[in-house]
């Protein structure tokens, strides 16, 4: 069975429609911006529109949603890290480390530890790695445990 739909011709309109829908949801009520801000930010980040992605992540963070805001902070940290904006990335990872989801908290504190280590803050890196390593059932928890061993 063959389909006449060509994924390359349907993907772009679908992504544009998703962007439009997320933007409408954000405009509807900023207090409920957690979910649409996070997902709009991810879509924009992956499409290379980093400035707009950062704004969407900030809208999600500003919503204060306990689950979505810290995840948006993690992605904002990655974005700033990609841009070489270390101090801003560190601040975002610190906020993301407060996530109620141990998986995201572990990922954020591991990334925080890596940046602090690169900046020469070994005590800060150790504290971040210890916190991330405490979540033993995540990939980042294992990476953090290994990073702790390299700190001595």
Secondary structure, 3 states (H helix, E strand, C coil): CCCCCCHHHHHHHHHHHHHHHHHHHHHHCHHHHHHHHHHHHHHHHHHCCHHHHHHHHHHHHHHCCCCHHHHHHHHHHHHHHHCCCHHHHHHHHHHHCCCCCHHHHHHHHHHHHHHHHHCCCHHHHHHHHHHHHCCCCCHHHHHHHHHHHHHC
